[in-house]
Amino acid sequence: MVEVAGEPLLLRLLNQLDKLNTEEAILVVGFKADIIKDAVGNSYGNLAITYVENEEWETTNNVVSLALATDFLKQDFLLLEGDLFFADGMLDGLLGHNRMAVDSFRYGMDGTVVTTASDNLVEKFYLKTTPNRPEDISKLYKTVNAYNFSFDSFFDKVLPRLNRLLQKGERNVYYEQAIADAVDDGSLTLKCVEFDESEWCEIDTAEDLQQAWVKFGE
């Protein structure tokens, strides 16, 4: 709900999804859920809004949040995180089955990176916890945490691995682990869509927010 370019991140994202003729937004909420519900309501533009509550948001990671939402998924879908800012039109590049947004790695980035083949398909995921993660990741791609999944691919390839993590008690990992497992064993093919640093940002810290204001205006 923090504002960049004069608009809360979530409301900006919902507006962009509405322009893509998206039918429904499933929002997983936890911290200060009532504030989000009051701001968004039961519909937003032409979007139907469905809320899913993660009551364990303080003690679990987004692997649990995604798992809670899966019962409400009925068709192909975009998987997006709520702390992302996209310039208008950026999400158009994700239209198409089994795509993921990436950006060229830059100093100061953190988290999951991927290697790619010449056909822009993901070869290998490297989470921070992945064994034998390369020390030099400067030539790899950073994940943007924006995906488009076909319904069948997600439910046949990713969801079983997501459930397997939870059955093992892995409730504090990122859902990217399930996606990585499916890609690494050859079950899932994802096409990379490169996003330029001038057209997106992720707001994790006060410093990120300040940089977003500089890039995109207050």
C-alpha positions as CSV (number, residue, x, y, z in Angstrom):
1,M,0.0,0.0,0.0
2,V,3.0,2.3,-0.1
3,E,2.8,4.9,-2.9
4,V,5.1,5.2,-5.9
5,A,4.3,7.7,-8.6
6,G,1.3,8.9,-6.6
7,E,-0.4,5.5,-6.4
8,P,-0.3,2.5,-4.0
9,L,1.7,-0.4,-5.5
10,L,-1.2,-2.8,-5.2
11,L,-3.8,-0.5,-6.8
12,R,-1.5,0.3,-9.6
13,L,-1.0,-3.4,-10.2
14,L,-4.7,-4.1,-10.2
15,N,-5.3,-1.3,-12.7
16,Q,-2.7,-2.8,-15.0
17,L,-4.3,-6.2,-14.7
18,D,-7.7,-4.8,-15.4
19,K,-6.3,-3.3,-18.7
20,L,-5.2,-6.8,-19.7
21,N,-8.8,-8.0,-19.4
22,T,-7.9,-10.2,-16.4
23,E,-11.1,-11.6,-14.9
24,E,-10.2,-12.1,-11.3
25,A,-7.5,-11.1,-8.8
26,I,-6.8,-13.5,-5.9
27,L,-5.2,-11.6,-3.1
28,V,-3.4,-13.5,-0.4
29,V,-3.5,-11.2,2.7
30,G,-2.2,-11.3,6.2
31,F,-0.5,-8.3,7.8
32,K,-3.1,-5.5,8.1
33,A,-5.5,-7.4,5.8
34,D,-8.4,-5.1,6.7
35,I,-6.6,-2.0,5.3
36,I,-6.2,-3.9,1.9
37,K,-9.7,-5.1,1.9
38,D,-11.0,-1.5,2.6
39,A,-8.9,-0.1,-0.2
40,V,-9.7,-2.7,-2.8
41,G,-13.2,-3.9,-2.0
42,N,-14.9,-6.9,-3.6
43,S,-14.3,-5.8,-7.1
44,Y,-11.8,-3.4,-8.8
45,G,-12.7,-2.1,-12.2
46,N,-13.8,-5.2,-14.1
47,L,-11.8,-7.5,-11.8
48,A,-13.6,-9.7,-9.3
49,I,-11.6,-9.8,-6.1
50,T,-11.1,-13.0,-4.0
51,Y,-9.3,-12.8,-0.7
52,V,-7.3,-15.7,0.8
53,E,-6.1,-15.2,4.4
54,N,-2.8,-16.6,5.5
55,E,-3.3,-16.5,9.2
56,E,0.3,-17.7,9.8
57,W,1.8,-14.8,7.9
58,E,4.1,-14.0,10.8
59,T,5.7,-17.4,10.9
60,T,5.6,-18.7,7.3
61,N,7.0,-17.7,3.9
62,N,5.2,-17.3,0.6
63,V,5.3,-21.0,-0.1
64,V,2.3,-21.2,2.3
65,S,0.6,-18.2,0.8
66,L,0.7,-19.6,-2.7
67,A,-0.5,-23.0,-1.5
68,L,-3.5,-21.4,0.1
69,A,-4.4,-19.7,-3.1
70,T,-4.3,-22.9,-5.3
71,D,-7.8,-24.0,-4.5
72,F,-9.1,-20.8,-6.1
73,L,-7.2,-21.2,-9.3
74,K,-9.4,-22.4,-12.2
75,Q,-7.5,-21.3,-15.3
76,D,-4.2,-19.9,-16.6
77,F,-2.9,-17.2,-14.4
78,L,-0.3,-14.6,-13.6
79,L,1.7,-15.0,-10.3
80,L,2.8,-11.6,-9.1
81,E,4.1,-10.3,-5.8
82,G,2.6,-7.3,-4.2
83,D,5.8,-5.3,-3.7
84,L,6.5,-4.8,-7.4
85,F,6.2,-1.6,-9.5
86,F,5.9,-2.0,-13.3
87,A,5.8,0.7,-15.9
88,D,2.6,0.6,-17.9
89,G,2.7,-2.0,-20.6
90,M,5.4,-4.2,-19.0
91,L,3.0,-7.0,-18.1
92,D,2.1,-7.4,-21.8
93,G,5.3,-9.2,-22.3
94,L,4.2,-12.0,-19.9
95,L,1.2,-12.9,-22.0
96,G,1.7,-16.4,-23.1
97,H,2.0,-19.7,-21.4
98,N,4.9,-20.4,-18.9
99,R,6.8,-17.2,-19.0
100,M,8.9,-15.5,-16.3
101,A,10.3,-12.0,-16.0
102,V,14.0,-11.5,-15.5
103,D,16.4,-8.6,-15.5
104,S,20.2,-8.5,-16.1
105,F,21.9,-8.9,-12.7
106,R,23.3,-5.7,-11.2
107,Y,25.2,-4.7,-8.1
108,G,23.0,-4.6,-5.1
109,M,20.5,-7.2,-6.3
110,D,19.9,-10.2,-4.1
111,G,18.0,-13.5,-4.2
112,T,17.3,-15.9,-6.9
113,V,19.1,-15.9,-10.3
114,V,18.8,-18.1,-13.3
115,T,21.0,-19.2,-16.2
116,T,19.4,-19.3,-19.7
117,A,19.9,-21.2,-23.0
118,S,20.2,-19.5,-26.4
119,D,16.4,-19.9,-26.9
120,N,15.7,-17.8,-23.8
121,L,14.6,-20.8,-21.9
122,V,15.6,-21.2,-18.2
123,E,18.3,-23.7,-17.7
124,K,18.9,-23.6,-14.0
125,F,17.5,-21.8,-10.9
126,Y,19.9,-20.7,-8.2
127,L,18.2,-19.7,-5.0
128,K,20.5,-18.4,-2.2
129,T,20.2,-21.8,-0.6
130,T,21.0,-23.8,-3.8
131,P,24.1,-26.0,-3.4
132,N,27.0,-25.0,-5.6
133,R,25.5,-21.6,-6.4
134,P,28.2,-19.8,-8.5
135,E,30.2,-17.2,-6.6
136,D,30.2,-14.9,-9.6
137,I,26.6,-14.3,-10.7
138,S,27.2,-11.0,-12.5
139,K,26.4,-12.5,-15.9
140,L,23.2,-14.3,-14.8
141,Y,19.6,-13.0,-14.7
142,K,17.7,-11.9,-11.6
143,T,14.2,-13.2,-11.2
144,V,11.6,-10.4,-11.0
145,N,9.0,-12.6,-9.2
146,A,6.4,-12.3,-12.1
147,Y,5.2,-15.4,-13.9
148,N,2.5,-16.6,-16.3
149,F,1.6,-20.2,-15.9
150,S,-0.8,-22.4,-17.9
151,F,-3.2,-24.1,-15.5
152,D,-2.1,-27.6,-16.5
153,S,1.6,-26.9,-16.2
154,F,1.2,-25.4,-12.8
155,F,-1.0,-28.1,-11.4
156,D,0.8,-31.0,-13.0
157,K,4.4,-29.8,-12.5
158,V,4.7,-27.2,-9.8
159,L,1.9,-27.9,-7.3
160,P,3.0,-31.4,-6.5
161,R,6.5,-30.0,-5.7
162,L,4.9,-27.2,-3.6
163,N,2.9,-29.7,-1.6
164,R,6.0,-31.9,-1.2
165,L,7.8,-29.0,0.4
166,L,5.0,-28.4,2.9
167,Q,4.7,-32.1,3.7
168,K,8.4,-32.0,4.6
169,G,7.7,-29.1,7.0
170,E,9.4,-26.5,4.7
171,R,7.1,-23.7,5.5
172,N,9.7,-20.9,5.6
173,V,11.0,-21.3,2.0
174,Y,10.1,-19.4,-1.1
175,Y,7.7,-20.9,-3.6
176,E,10.5,-20.4,-6.1
177,Q,11.9,-23.6,-4.7
178,A,9.0,-25.6,-6.2
179,I,9.4,-23.9,-9.5
180,A,13.1,-24.4,-9.5
181,D,12.7,-28.1,-8.7
182,A,10.3,-28.5,-11.7
183,V,12.7,-26.7,-14.1
184,D,15.8,-28.5,-12.8
185,D,14.4,-32.0,-13.3
186,G,13.2,-31.1,-16.8
187,S,9.5,-31.3,-16.0
188,L,8.7,-27.6,-16.6
189,T,9.9,-25.3,-19.4
190,L,9.9,-21.5,-18.8
191,K,10.6,-18.8,-21.3
192,C,12.4,-15.7,-20.0
193,V,11.0,-12.2,-20.7
194,E,13.6,-9.6,-20.0
195,F,12.5,-6.5,-18.1
196,D,14.7,-3.4,-18.1
197,E,15.7,-1.8,-14.8
198,S,14.2,1.5,-16.0
199,E,10.7,-0.1,-16.1
200,W,10.3,-2.0,-12.9
201,C,11.4,-2.1,-9.2
202,E,10.9,-4.2,-6.1
203,I,10.2,-2.4,-2.8
204,D,11.7,-4.4,0.1
205,T,13.3,-1.6,2.1
206,A,13.0,2.1,2.8
207,E,16.0,2.6,0.5
208,D,14.2,0.7,-2.3
209,L,11.3,3.0,-1.9
210,Q,13.5,6.1,-2.0
211,Q,15.2,4.9,-5.2
212,A,11.7,4.2,-6.7
213,W,10.7,7.7,-6.0
214,V,13.8,9.0,-7.8
215,K,13.2,6.7,-10.8
216,F,9.5,7.0,-11.2
217,G,8.5,10.1,-9.3
218,E,6.7,10.7,-6.0
